[in-house]
Amino acid sequence: MNIGGVSIILILGVINMALVLFQMSTGLRWIRISYSVHKKTGVILFFGAALHAFLAILSNYG
């Protein structure tokens, strides 16, 4: 599962790490945004992490 020679799992991991850093910085009020944006990015983070985990497990046992 590659895109341009780079693993999809790696791409999702980097995106998830960026989302975690964004969530932390907004939760600690280092970056000021509305609560609705913080909530929506949290939902995106959840589904991205779930997809990342599912693909990682699938690649190990598939």
N, C-alpha and C positions, 0 to 999 in steps of 0.2 A: 504494500500500500504506500506508493510514493507519488509525489507531485514534483516533477522536475528533479528527480533524484533525491528529494528530501522526504523523510517519513511524515505521513499525516499525523501520526501520534506525536512526533516531535513538534510539529507546527501547532497542534492543539495544546501541548504542554506550555509552549512559549506564550501563546495567547492567554491561557489560564493564569500563568504567572503574572502577566501584565494586568489582568483583571483583578487578581488578588491584591496587587500593589495599589491599584486604583481604589478598590474597596477600602483598603486600610487607610489610605491617605484621605479619603472622603469621610470615613467614619471617625477618624481622629481630628477632623476639621483642618487638615493641612491644605486641602483644596475645598473650597466652598461651592457646593452644588445643592440642588433641591433634593428633598427626600425621595421624590418619585424617580429621579434619575438614578440615585443610589440603589433603590429597590429594584429597578429594571436591570441594572448591570449585575446585581446579585443573582437574579433569576437566570440571566445569560451565563453567568459564571457557573451556576449549578448544573445547567444542562450541558455546557461545554466540558465540565469536569466529568460528568457522567458518560458522555460520549468518548472522552479521552480514556477513561477507565475501561469502558466496554471494548474499545478497539485494542487496547493493550492486552486485555485478557484474551480476546479473540485471536490476536496474533501469536500469543504463546501456545494456545491449545488448538489453533486451527490448521 
